[in-house]
Amino acid sequence: MVDHYSNKELIFKKILFLSGLFIIALLFTIFLTLIVSSFPSIKAFGLGFLSGKIWDPVFSQYGCFPFLLGTLITAGLALFLSFFFSLSISILIGEYLKKGILPFLLKGLIDLLAGIPSVIYGFWGLFFLVPIVQKIEVFLGITPYGVSILTASLVLSIMIIPYSASIGREVISLVPSEIKEAGYSLGATRYEVIRKVILPYAKGGLFAGFLLSLGRALGETMAVTMVIGNSALLPKNIFNPGNTMASVIANEITEATGKLYLSSLIEIGLVLFILTTIVNIMGSYMVGRVKC
């Protein structure tokens, strides 16, 4: 009987081990494919590809700096815009509303926001946010594009709230009750306990949640493509149309007939892969440290 269970446990461990190896092999294969496919572009442009400001398929000049900058600005601005709402929701569910129907509904709605397809966010941004941004631009006396880096950032900020809020809620719930009770025993109010005890204790995990959200924002494609304006020019401000690395790949991959053109698009994907991998590893590492 003991041998029977030992054999099952051994098989179960081998399956888990093989699953882990499969994931590692899959990631390595993706990375290797991107490296091999983008080699003509790497050979032609070298590191100058990252700093190149001209993207002109007609004259075979390819530089991804406008898209790299558009990606970083769009994702960074989205993270900044979502910060207050994500933190507020995390504290509300993690500290104030722990039991009952309302937190259950809130958690469900946040999960629902995470599950809505990005194309729906894109349509909503196109028909609801773009006219609002156009009115703001008219009020400010600038060209009313409507579609811009700002519009894409607003859509992205809503899309990443569920991710940072969920991680923030989990991190806040991990704060030991003994620490909070010690604060209350010293006469601190609930606001003071949150500000001086809970947030400092959980700041590492909260920051990690925002980092993981940044990883999500960096790679978002469909919703951003619909509202960012898809311009290959270097954006002068957040009201200008722009482009991100993911959106330029989605827009031009079907038009890329030349070998160098296709290879340059794949190299953009390689840069995006490395960037999101670094951000996600940093976020996962910090979440792990908080749980320890």
Phi, psi and chi 1 to 4 in degrees:
 res  aa     phi    psi   chi1   chi2   chi3   chi4
   1 MET       -  -42.0 -176.8   64.1   74.5      -
   2 VAL   -64.2  -42.4  174.5      -      -      -
   3 ASP   -63.9  -35.9  -69.4  -19.8      -      -
   4 HIS   -61.2  -47.8  178.1   67.5      -      -
   5 TYR   -69.1  -34.2  -79.0  113.3      -      -
   6 SER   -63.5  -40.6  -62.5      -      -      -
   7 ASN   -64.5  -41.7  -71.5  -25.5      -      -
   8 LYS   -63.7  -42.1  -80.2 -170.3  172.9 -178.8
   9 GLU   -64.7  -37.8 -172.3  172.9  -19.2      -
  10 LEU   -64.9  -42.4 -170.9   62.6      -      -
  11 ILE   -64.7  -41.3  -66.8  170.5      -      -
  12 PHE   -62.1  -42.9 -178.4   64.4      -      -
  13 LYS   -64.4  -38.7  -78.8 -176.8  178.2  178.0
  14 LYS   -65.8  -38.7  -75.8 -175.6  177.3  178.8
  15 ILE   -63.2  -44.6  -68.6  173.0      -      -
  16 LEU   -62.4  -42.7  -65.1  179.3      -      -
  17 PHE   -63.3  -42.6 -176.5   70.8      -      -
  18 LEU   -65.7  -35.6  -71.6  173.8      -      -
  19 SER   -63.6  -43.3  -59.7      -      -      -
  20 GLY   -62.0  -43.6      -      -      -      -
  21 LEU   -63.0  -36.0  -76.2 -179.5      -      -
  22 PHE   -62.9  -42.8  173.7   74.3      -      -
  23 ILE   -63.9  -43.4  -64.3  -60.6      -      -
  24 ILE   -63.0  -43.6  -65.9  171.8      -      -
  25 ALA   -64.8  -37.4      -      -      -      -
  26 LEU   -63.8  -46.9 -175.4   62.3      -      -
  27 LEU   -63.4  -42.2  -81.1  171.3      -      -
  28 PHE   -62.8  -39.5 -178.1   73.3      -      -
  29 THR   -64.9  -43.1  -55.0      -      -      -
  30 ILE   -60.6  -46.9  -67.6  171.6      -      -
  31 PHE   -62.0  -43.9 -177.5   65.8      -      -
  32 LEU   -64.3  -41.3 -165.9   62.4      -      -
  33 THR   -62.1  -42.8  -56.9      -      -      -
  34 LEU   -64.4  -41.4  -70.5  173.0      -      -
  35 ILE   -62.6  -48.8  -73.5  -81.5      -      -
  36 VAL   -64.6  -44.2  170.8      -      -      -
  37 SER   -70.3  -27.2  -59.2      -      -      -
  38 SER   -95.5    5.6   60.8      -      -      -
  39 PHE   -59.7  -41.7 -174.1   71.8      -      -
  40 PRO   -57.5  -38.9  -26.1   35.8      -      -
  41 SER   -70.7  -42.2  173.7      -      -      -
  42 ILE   -61.4  -41.0  -65.0  172.2      -      -
  43 LYS   -66.8  -37.6 -174.1 -180.0  177.4 -177.3
  44 ALA   -77.0  -38.6      -      -      -      -
  45 PHE  -114.1  -21.3  -55.6  110.9      -      -
  46 GLY    59.7 -144.9      -      -      -      -
  47 LEU   -71.4  -15.9  -70.9  176.6      -      -
  48 GLY   -62.8  -17.9      -      -      -      -
  49 PHE   -62.3  -35.6 -177.8   77.4      -      -
  50 LEU   -72.2  -33.3  -64.0  174.3      -      -
  51 SER   -99.4   -5.4   58.6      -      -      -
  52 GLY   -66.3  133.0      -      -      -      -
  53 LYS  -100.8   -5.1  -61.2  176.2 -177.4  176.5
  54 ILE  -108.2  128.4  -62.1  174.8      -      -
  55 TRP  -122.4   97.6 -178.1  -94.6      -      -
  56 ASP  -135.4   94.4 -169.0  -14.4      -      -
  57 PRO   -62.0  -25.8  -23.0   33.8      -      -
  58 VAL   -64.4  -42.4  175.7      -      -      -
  59 PHE  -102.4   14.1  -65.9   98.2      -      -
  60 SER    54.8   42.2  -64.1      -      -      -
  61 GLN  -110.8  122.2  -68.3 -172.7   10.6      -
  62 TYR  -132.7  119.5  -58.5  102.7      -      -
  63 GLY  -139.1  135.6      -      -      -      -
  64 CYS  -100.0    8.7   79.8      -      -      -
  65 PHE   -59.5  -42.5 -173.6   69.9      -      -
  66 PRO   -58.6  -36.3  -24.6   35.4      -      -
  67 PHE   -77.5  -36.8  -45.4  126.5      -      -
  68 LEU   -63.5  -45.4  179.7   61.0      -      -
  69 LEU   -65.2  -43.0 -173.9   65.6      -      -
  70 GLY   -61.3  -39.4      -      -      -      -
  71 THR   -64.4  -47.2  -57.9      -      -      -
  72 LEU   -66.9  -42.1  -65.7  176.2      -      -
  73 ILE   -66.5  -46.9  -66.5  175.9      -      -
  74 THR   -61.7  -47.7  -53.3      -      -      -
  75 ALA   -68.6  -41.2      -      -      -      -
  76 GLY   -64.4  -43.1      -      -      -      -
  77 LEU   -65.9  -39.2 -172.2   57.4      -      -
  78 ALA   -62.5  -40.3      -      -      -      -
  79 LEU   -63.9  -42.2 -158.1   63.8      -      -
  80 PHE   -63.4  -44.3  173.6   75.5      -      -
  81 LEU   -67.3  -32.8  -66.9  171.5      -      -
  82 SER   -85.0  -12.0   68.8      -      -      -
  83 PHE   -56.2  -52.5  174.6   80.1      -      -
  84 PHE   -61.9  -45.3  173.5   77.1      -      -
  85 PHE   -68.0  -41.6  -63.4  100.2      -      -
  86 SER   -63.4  -44.9  -59.3      -      -      -
  87 LEU   -65.8  -40.8 -173.7   60.7      -      -
  88 SER   -62.8  -45.0  -59.8      -      -      -
  89 ILE   -64.9  -40.1  -67.1  169.5      -      -
  90 SER   -60.7  -45.0  -58.3      -      -      -
  91 ILE   -69.3  -40.6  -64.9  172.6      -      -
  92 LEU   -60.4  -49.6  178.9   67.4      -      -
  93 ILE   -79.9  -35.4  -58.8  177.8      -      -
  94 GLY   -78.1  -23.1      -      -      -      -
  95 GLU  -124.2  -41.7 -174.4   61.2   23.9      -
  96 TYR   -91.1  -43.9  -78.4   89.3      -      -
  97 LEU  -113.6   79.7  -59.1  176.2      -      -
  98 LYS   -89.1  -29.0  -64.9 -178.5  179.2  177.9
  99 LYS  -133.6  156.7  -64.2  178.6 -179.1  177.7
 100 GLY   113.6 -178.2      -      -      -      -
 101 ILE   -75.0  -39.3  -63.8  176.8      -      -
 102 LEU   -60.1  -50.3 -172.6   56.3      -      -
 103 PRO   -62.0  -33.7   18.1  -30.1      -      -
 104 PHE   -61.5  -44.0  176.1   77.1      -      -
 105 LEU   -67.5  -41.7  -74.2  174.5      -      -
 106 LEU   -61.5  -45.1  -88.0  174.9      -      -
 107 LYS   -60.7  -41.7  -71.2  176.2 -172.3  174.8
 108 GLY   -63.1  -41.9      -      -      -      -
 109 LEU   -68.4  -37.5  -71.5  173.5      -      -
 110 ILE   -65.1  -42.3  -68.9  169.9      -      -
 111 ASP   -63.5  -35.1  -67.7  -20.4      -      -
 112 LEU   -65.0  -40.4 -178.6   63.4      -      -
 113 LEU   -59.7  -38.1  -82.6  176.1      -      -
 114 ALA   -69.8  -26.1      -      -      -      -
 115 GLY   -92.0   -8.8      -      -      -      -
 116 ILE   -69.4  130.9  -67.3  174.9      -      -
 117 PRO   -59.8  144.8  -22.8   32.8      -      -
 118 SER   -63.7  -27.7   59.9      -      -      -
 119 VAL   -64.5  -29.8   67.9      -      -      -
 120 ILE   -67.1  -42.3  -56.0  -61.8      -      -
 121 TYR   -61.4  -37.9  -77.0  104.7      -      -
 122 GLY   -63.7  -45.1      -      -      -      -
 123 PHE   -62.1  -43.9  -85.2  124.5      -      -
 124 TRP   -61.6  -43.5  177.6   78.5      -      -
 125 GLY   -63.7  -39.5      -      -      -      -
 126 LEU   -66.2  -42.2 -159.7   58.5      -      -
 127 PHE   -95.2  -18.0  -66.7  113.5      -      -
 128 PHE  -111.5  -49.5 -177.8   78.4      -      -
 129 LEU   -78.9  -39.2  -79.2 -179.2      -      -
 130 VAL   -57.5  -47.0  167.8      -      -      -
 131 PRO   -61.6  -35.5  -24.4   34.7      -      -
 132 ILE   -66.6  -44.4  -66.3  174.9      -      -
 133 VAL   -64.2  -36.8  173.7      -      -      -
 134 GLN   -61.3  -42.4  -80.7  177.7  -31.1      -
 135 LYS   -64.3  -39.1  -71.6  179.3 -178.4  176.8
 136 ILE   -63.4  -41.4  -65.9  172.4      -      -
 137 GLU   -66.6  -39.1  -70.7  169.8  -25.4      -
 138 VAL   -63.2  -41.8  169.7      -      -      -
 139 PHE   -62.0  -37.4  176.8   76.7      -      -
 140 LEU   -83.0   -5.7  -65.4  174.2      -      -
 141 GLY    76.5   28.5      -      -      -      -
 142 ILE  -117.4  165.4   56.5  179.9      -      -
 143 THR   -57.5  121.9  -52.7      -      -      -
 144 PRO   -81.4   75.3   29.5  -33.1      -      -
 145 TYR   -67.3  -40.9  -66.5  110.2      -      -
 146 GLY    83.2  -61.9      -      -      -      -
 147 VAL   -77.7  125.0  -73.0      -      -      -
 148 SER  -164.0  178.4   62.9      -      -      -
 149 ILE   -64.7  -36.5  -74.6  179.4      -      -
 150 LEU   -62.7  -45.6  174.9   62.6      -      -
 151 THR   -61.3  -44.1  -46.6      -      -      -
 152 ALA   -63.0  -37.5      -      -      -      -
 153 SER   -67.4  -38.3  -61.4      -      -      -
 154 LEU   -63.2  -44.3  -72.5  168.7      -      -
 155 VAL   -63.9  -44.6  172.7      -      -      -
 156 LEU   -62.7  -39.4  -93.3 -178.6      -      -
 157 SER   -60.3  -38.0   66.6      -      -      -
 158 ILE   -70.1  -37.2  -63.4  168.3      -      -
 159 MET   -68.2  -30.5  -65.9 -180.0   70.0      -
 160 ILE   -93.8   -9.8   64.1  176.2      -      -
 161 ILE   -54.3  -46.1  -78.4  176.2      -      -
 162 PRO   -57.3  -35.9  -23.5   33.4      -      -
 163 TYR   -70.9  -51.5  -61.5   93.7      -      -
 164 SER   -69.0  -34.8   52.2      -      -      -
 165 ALA   -67.9  -39.8      -      -      -      -
 166 SER   -65.9  -44.9  -62.9      -      -      -
 167 ILE   -66.1  -41.1  -64.5  173.3      -      -
 168 GLY   -61.5  -40.2      -      -      -      -
 169 ARG   -62.5  -43.6 -179.1 -168.4   69.3 -151.8
 170 GLU   -64.7  -41.4  -68.6  -62.2  -37.0      -
 171 VAL   -65.9  -42.8  170.6      -      -      -
 172 ILE   -64.9  -36.8  -73.2  176.9      -      -
 173 SER   -69.4  -17.2   66.6      -      -      -
 174 LEU   -84.6   -8.4  -71.6  173.3      -      -
 175 VAL   -65.1  123.9  176.6      -      -      -
 176 PRO   -58.9  136.3  -22.1   32.7      -      -
 177 SER   -65.5  -26.2   57.0      -      -      -
 178 GLU   -62.2  -38.3  -65.6   82.4    2.4      -
 179 ILE   -66.5  -42.8  -62.6  177.0      -      -
 180 LYS   -66.6  -41.9  -68.1 -174.3  -79.2 -174.6
 181 GLU   -63.0  -34.8  -67.7  -59.5  -32.4      -
 182 ALA   -62.8  -38.9      -      -      -      -
 183 GLY   -65.0  -44.4      -      -      -      -
 184 TYR   -64.2  -37.0  -71.8  124.8      -      -
 185 SER   -66.2  -22.4   65.1      -      -      -
 186 LEU   -86.0    2.2  -66.6  173.7      -      -
 187 GLY    94.2   10.6      -      -      -      -
 188 ALA   -74.6  146.4      -      -      -      -
 189 THR   -80.1  172.4   62.8      -      -      -
 190 ARG   -63.9  -39.6 -163.7  164.8 -161.1  178.6
 191 TYR   -61.1  -42.3  167.2   73.5      -      -
 192 GLU   -67.8  -37.9  -70.5  170.1  -27.3      -
 193 VAL   -63.9  -41.7  169.0      -      -      -
 194 ILE   -64.1  -45.8  -70.0  172.1      -      -
 195 ARG   -73.0  -39.3 -169.7  166.9   70.2   87.6
 196 LYS  -103.9  -12.6  -63.9 -177.9  178.6  179.2
 197 VAL  -118.0  -57.4  176.8      -      -      -
 198 ILE   -69.2  -50.7  -65.1  175.6      -      -
 199 LEU   -64.4  -44.3  -69.0 -177.7      -      -
 200 PRO   -61.2  -38.2  -26.3   36.3      -      -
 201 TYR   -67.0  -38.8 -170.4   90.8      -      -
 202 ALA   -98.7    6.8      -      -      -      -
 203 LYS   -61.4  -35.6   64.6 -178.8  178.5 -177.0
 204 GLY   -62.3  -45.2      -      -      -      -
 205 GLY   -68.6  -38.0      -      -      -      -
 206 LEU   -64.0  -42.6  -67.9  171.0      -      -
 207 PHE   -63.4  -39.0 -178.8   67.4      -      -
 208 ALA   -63.9  -38.4      -      -      -      -
 209 GLY   -60.8  -40.8      -      -      -      -
 210 PHE   -69.3  -34.0  -73.5  110.2      -      -
 211 LEU   -64.4  -42.9  -90.1 -176.3      -      -
 212 LEU   -65.6  -35.6  -67.7  174.7      -      -
 213 SER   -64.9  -36.5  -59.0      -      -      -
 214 LEU   -62.3  -39.9  177.8   62.5      -      -
 215 GLY   -60.2  -39.4      -      -      -      -
 216 ARG   -65.8  -41.0  171.5   76.4  172.6   84.7
 217 ALA   -69.3  -35.3      -      -      -      -
 218 LEU   -62.5  -34.8  -72.7  171.3      -      -
 219 GLY   -98.5   -0.3      -      -      -      -
 220 GLU   -64.9  136.1  174.9   50.6   42.5      -
 221 THR  -117.3  -64.1  -54.2      -      -      -
 222 MET   -62.1  -51.6 -175.8   53.6   70.5      -
 223 ALA   -62.0  -40.4      -      -      -      -
 224 VAL   -66.8  -42.8  171.5      -      -      -
 225 THR   -58.5  -33.3  -56.0      -      -      -
 226 MET   -76.5  -21.0  -66.3  172.1   75.1      -
 227 VAL  -127.0    0.0  -63.8      -      -      -
 228 ILE   -92.0  -14.9 -161.5  169.1      -      -
 229 GLY    99.8  -20.8      -      -      -      -
 230 ASN    52.9   55.8  -57.4  -50.1      -      -
 231 SER  -107.7  136.4  167.8      -      -      -
 232 ALA   -86.3    0.3      -      -      -      -
 233 LEU   -81.0  155.5  -59.8  175.5      -      -
 234 LEU   -68.9  121.5 -155.0   62.0      -      -
 235 PRO   -68.6  136.4   24.1  -31.5      -      -
 236 LYS   -87.8  -28.9  -64.7  178.5 -180.0  176.4
 237 ASN  -154.7  179.3   56.7   58.2      -      -
 238 ILE   -75.2   -8.8   58.8  172.2      -      -
 239 PHE   -90.4   -4.9  -67.2  101.5      -      -
 240 ASN   -83.2  148.5  -79.0  163.7      -      -
 241 PRO   -62.4  149.7  -20.5   32.6      -      -
 242 GLY  -147.5 -158.7      -      -      -      -
 243 ASN  -158.0  151.7 -136.2  -24.8      -      -
 244 THR  -113.6  170.2   64.2      -      -      -
 245 MET   -63.2  -40.4  -70.0 -171.2  -78.9      -
 246 ALA   -69.0  -40.1      -      -      -      -
 247 SER   -72.4  -34.8   61.8      -      -      -
 248 VAL   -68.5  -34.2   71.1      -      -      -
 249 ILE   -64.9  -45.6  -66.3  171.2      -      -
 250 ALA   -63.3  -36.0      -      -      -      -
 251 ASN   -76.0  -35.8  -85.7  -39.4      -      -
 252 GLU  -112.6   -4.7  -59.7 -170.8   15.3      -
 253 ILE   -62.8  -32.4 -167.3   69.2      -      -
 254 THR   -78.9  -16.8   54.3      -      -      -
 255 GLU   -94.5  -10.5  -57.5  170.1    1.9      -
 256 ALA   -78.4   92.9      -      -      -      -
 257 THR   -92.4  -32.9   51.0      -      -      -
 258 GLY   -75.9  152.1      -      -      -      -
 259 LYS   -64.5  -42.7 -174.5  178.5  179.7 -178.4
 260 LEU   -70.5  -36.9 -169.9   59.2      -      -
 261 TYR   -61.6  -51.0 -170.4    5.9      -      -
 262 LEU   -63.4  -40.8 -178.4   61.0      -      -
 263 SER   -64.6  -36.8  176.5      -      -      -
 264 SER   -66.3  -39.9  -62.3      -      -      -
 265 LEU   -63.7  -40.4  -74.9  172.9      -      -
 266 ILE   -66.8  -35.2  -64.4  172.5      -      -
 267 GLU   -65.4  -34.7 -171.3  176.1   -5.4      -
 268 ILE   -60.6  -41.5  -68.6  178.0      -      -
 269 GLY   -62.5  -36.6      -      -      -      -
 270 LEU   -64.4  -43.9  175.5   64.9      -      -
 271 VAL   -62.1  -42.9  174.6      -      -      -
 272 LEU   -64.4  -39.7 -176.6   60.6      -      -
 273 PHE   -61.3  -46.9  179.1   85.3      -      -
 274 ILE   -64.2  -43.5  -65.8  171.9      -      -
 275 LEU   -62.5  -48.4 -168.6   61.7      -      -
 276 THR   -69.2  -32.7   51.1      -      -      -
 277 THR   -64.3  -45.1  -59.8      -      -      -
 278 ILE   -61.3  -46.2  -67.8  171.6      -      -
 279 VAL   -62.5  -43.8  169.7      -      -      -
 280 ASN   -69.0  -37.3  -78.8  -60.5      -      -
 281 ILE   -64.2  -42.4  -72.2  174.2      -      -
 282 MET   -61.7  -44.3  -73.4  173.1   61.4      -
 283 GLY   -64.7  -45.0      -      -      -      -
 284 SER   -63.6  -38.8  -59.0      -      -      -
 285 TYR   -62.6  -42.9  173.5   72.7      -      -
 286 MET   -70.0  -36.9  -64.8 -169.7   72.1      -
 287 VAL   -62.7  -41.6  168.7      -      -      -
 288 GLY   -61.2  -40.4      -      -      -      -
 289 ARG   -65.3  -37.7  -73.9 -167.8   63.2 -176.8
 290 VAL   -65.7  -42.4  170.8      -      -      -
 291 LYS   -66.4  -31.9  -73.1 -178.2  176.3  177.7
 292 CYS   -68.9      -  -70.0      -      -      -
